[in-house]
Amino acid sequence: MAKRIETGEGRAALEAVRAAGAAGERPPRPALATAVRYLLQLLVEKAPGNTVEVRVPPFGAAQVVQGPRHTRGTPPNVVEMDAAVWIAVATGEATWDDALAEGRISASGVRADLAPLLPLRP
């Protein structure tokens, strides 16, 4: 992750995304991108490491969870979801288990379960 997102900026982006959703509108792309990256940043702070790659295309990806380090090719533990699902599970609006069961999260690898780390409570 390139630049650190300050707490106020991250919370403002999350609020803009929530407000757009409540109004039945699409959130502004810059707010959506910032909200996704802010929540990924919080996950990295909560579970630093290089064992699981969390991907939220096209906005960001982060490596988290301590354990064996991965350096080449496709990581053995990969989690991928869209921005709306990531924001929902990261903030507790949806549960990891429900989103996974509904096929809204792709998770592969023995360490790819993020349920114990979520929600992040920004």
Sequence and secondary structure as in RCSB ss.txt:
>XXXX:A:sequence
MAKRIETGEGRAALEAVRAAGAAGERPPRPALATAVRYLLQLLVEKAPGNTVEVRVPPFGAAQVVQGPRHTRGTP
PNVVEMDAAVWIAVATGEATWDDALAEGRISASGVRADLAPLLPLRP
>XXXX:A:secstr
  S   HHHHHHHHHHHHHHHHTT    HHHHHHHHHHHHHHHHHHSEEEEEEEEETTTEEEEESSSS   SSS 
SSEEEE HHHHHHHHHTSS HHHHHHTT EEEESTT   GGG     
